[in-house]
Amino acid sequence: MQIREHLSKDGAPSKPAIILHPSGTVITFDELEARANRLAHYFRQQGLQEGDVVAILMENNEHMHPVMWAARRSGLYYVPINTHLTAAEAAYIIDNSGAKAVVGSVALQQTLAGLAEQLPGGLPPVRLIAGPDASADLDGWVRYPEGVADQPDTPIDDEIEGDLLQYSSGTTGRPKGIKRELPHLPPSQVPGLMAALVGFWLDPDAVYLSPAPLYHTAPSVWSMQIQAGGITTVVLEKFDPEGCLEAIERYRVTHGQFVPAMFTRMLKLPEEVRNRYDVSSLKRVMHAAAPCPAEIKKQMIDWWGPIVDEYYASSEAHGSTLIGAEDWLTHPGSVGKPMMGAIHILDEDGNELPPGQAGEIYFEGGNSFEYLNDPDKTAASRHPKGWTTVGDIGYLDEDGYLYLTDRRHHMIISGGVNIYPQEAENMLVTHPKVMDAAVFGVPDDEMGQRVKGVVQTVDPSDATAEFERELLDWLRDRLAHYKCPRSLSFEAQLPRTDTGKLYKQELVKKYS
């Protein structure tokens, strides 16, 4: 997985590797290569070796890809951290991953400043901050890229492939690191995590649009695989529905990857706004991350043509399915057939189910993975035959097409972002006026799902609109806002069994 074969030759101008929109900042393949090499040399100079971890806390900017490439070609695990997390939440990931380096940006300086008091073992020894006007108040942080400008722009001598170490929420409500064994091979001998999925519909003359935050798995992996193929990546600095259409027209985008919420927001633009932009350059687009309502997808196909493909996968990368737009029209609602291996649908006792019956989805023949520092969760994802699951629920039809009926049991997927509700529940019940709490997803036309909360108060007289506002403000001071309920309702008693199991489905039905 390399970008250097696409460098300029014979004095010809270097092709853009990255274009940021709307700022228009351009990073050529020559510049991307040089920046990644300098930082790789710096990592080695600081003692980082194969298997070490680099945490990245940056918004979509010109430094994100060079940092990921530097880590990847140095044999390092790189951990992109959600920029909406609080300092305490980001610190948990840095500590849990054992990161020896952290690269942040000026835009996240307040979060970076709060890390020190949240990390029990102190800050990682290697710390860089990217962007203009980085404050000297961050003691021991090196300005990037200025602080590595004296490093060679040639490859390090011991290049070896690293990997993404992605965090996603687990059963405890805390994020879990999804770790794969490193290949222990030079980058040139490793095809890349999504090579087969990306490669089937791209060509060297393509222009790829990456509209989502790069701290998510798919945007980071896909964009790097795209760049390895010598294809220009247009990165939206922040998703905006009209800005997305503007970027497609301005850069003659041919391919892109979206989440269903983006489709919804673009479709809800006034018709005269949508028609203002020329999207005829589009050849194929892909969507994933959350179930797409069939009607939304039909509207997108009506607008953009039968070019809207879909895949189903997970951060664990243990298996994936794919379905083209034309195939979807004859199997509406399906996420397709497996790209490799086989799918098994099992009941609660581990028995394989026939077509049409929903159960837990297991993949056979996919990539191996483990949950970092959580052997119990890792073991729970394995079947005795070696198949793996992430807890998603679905069924196969008679033709072998997969349909999803649930995602990670109680996992909420809002705008393509996975939200595990127990983290908010655990925080809510620490409030002195709260006896019990339930957080779950309810349908939302734009985001797919929105986060809803129901609370049982210690004193029934506290179940007021005033306390709802107070409690929401209290929770938002302690958790990233996207994890918090948009609204709270009150119940005299939550539906729990004698063993403490919460019947959330009753609440979902009531408040949907």
C-alpha positions, 0 to 999 in steps of 0.5 A: 500500500504505497503512494510514492509510485504516483510521484511526479516524473520528468519535471511534470507537476505533481498531481493533487493527492488531497484537496480540502473543501471549502478552503481549497488547500491542495496537498500534492502526492510529492508533498504528501510523500515528503511530509509522511517521510519526515514524520516517520523519521521523527517517530524513529528518532523518538524511539517509536518502533513497530507495534507502538501506538500513535493517537491522533486528535485532529479535525479534517485538515491538511495534516491528518493524512500525512500523520496517518501515512507516517504511522502506517509506514513506520509499523505503528498503530494509529488511533484517530480519536473522535474530535467531539469527545471530552478531554476525559473521554479522549484520555481514556482511549490514549491510556487504554491504547498505551499510546506513546505519541499523540498528534493533535491540532490547534483546533482541539487545543482546549481538549489537548490541554485537559489531557494531562490531569485525566491521564493516570500515567501522564501524557505520552512522551511524544507530543506534537500540535499542528496548525498556526498559533499553537500556544506555548501553554502546552508545555512539552508539545512540539509544533508540527510540521515545523518541529520535524522540518529538519528530518529527511524527506526520503523513506526510513530504512526500516519501513514496515506496515502498520495498521489502524487501531480503531475504537468503538463502543463495547458492552461496558459502555466504554470504547473498545480498541479493535486490534489486528495482528500487524502483517510484519511486512514492508508496505509494498507487500500489503494490499490494504484493508479495503483494496478489494472493496475500493478497487472494483469501481475506481480508476486512475482518472477518478476523483474521490469525495470523502465527506465524513470525519476522518477519525471514523474507520471507513473515511480513513481507510478508504481515503488512504486506499484511494491515495495508494491508487494515485487518485485525488481525494477531495476532503470536506472539512465539514459536511454541509449538504449544499457544500457537498454538491458544490464540491462535486461540481467544482472538482468533477467528482466521480466517486464518493462514500456517504452515510444515509444521513447525508443523503437525507440532508441533501434530499431535503435541500430545496429543489431549486438548490439541488438542481443548481449543481451539476452532478453529472460527473458522478460514476459510482457512489457507495454508502454504509455505516447505518441502514438506509431507509429504502425510500431515501435510497430510491430517491437518491437513485432517482436523482443520481441514477442507478449508481448508488452502491452499498456495503455492510462491514464493521470496524472489526473488518471481520467480513463484509457484503456488497450490493450494487444499485442495479442489484438492490433494485431487485432486492430492496433493503438488502446489504448484499452478498459476502465479498469473501467467505460465507455468512452464517445466521445463528440463534441464541443457542448457536444453531444455524437458521434457515433463510428468512429467519433473523439471528446473529450474523457470523462471518466465516473466512474474514480477518482476525481481530481482538478487542484490546485489553478485553479477552472476554469480549474477544472470546464472546465474538468467536464461534467454536468453528472460528466464525466471528460476530460483532452482535449484529442481527439479520437474515438471509433470503433464499438467494443468499442476500443479507438483510439487517434487522438490528444493529449491535442489539441496543446500539444507536446509529445516528447519522452513521455514528455508533452510540452505545447508550450504557455510557449515558445511562451509567452517568445519569444514575450518578445524579443524586435525583435519578433512581434509574435511567434508560437510553435508546434510539428512536426513529429520526427522518434525517439521522436514522435514529436520535438518542432518547432518554427515560428517567425514573427519579428518586422523588416523583415530584422531580419529574418536571420539565425544569428538571429535564433541562437541568439534567440534560445540561448536567449530562452534556457537561460530562459526555460528548453531546452526540452521546446525550439524549436529545430529550428526556421523559419520566417514568414512575418505574422502568420495565426491568426484570427481577434480574435487572434486565431492561426491556428497552423495546417497550420504551422504544415502542412507546416513544417512537 
